[in-house]
């Protein structure tokens, strides 16, 4: 759960800059928002930062995102992903 919590904390830090409502893992609708955000981050252009990241950086980012996604699925098996599948 620590990877997911770190992901949500980082998302909330960025969201605070834009006065976004903080994401809360205890809220089912927020859990789906988190799943959608992970999906977005897993899209090829975001995952590779439009080709700017090295292969090792992409692998590390992919591992972090998929770990967070798996932890989210364990917390709430009803969240839907499109870019990520088991």
Phi, psi and omega in degrees: 000345185290327178293317178296315179298317178297320178298313181294319178300316179295319178297321179291326176296316177293320180296327180298329179298325183256016180057036177280152176295130179297145176280141182231120181296344179277350182259119181304321180291326176292325177299322177291323176299320178295317178300317179295323178293317177298316176305313180299317180293337179275352178297146186307317183291326178281321181299320183263001186052052181054038176085006183277340182272150175286166180299321180292325177293320179295316179299317180295318179295317179298316180298316179298315182293318180289327175295315178299319179297315179297320178295322178293321178295322177295324179288319183216095183293355183265356178291149182249134175241153177241320179278332185253135174219151180286000000 
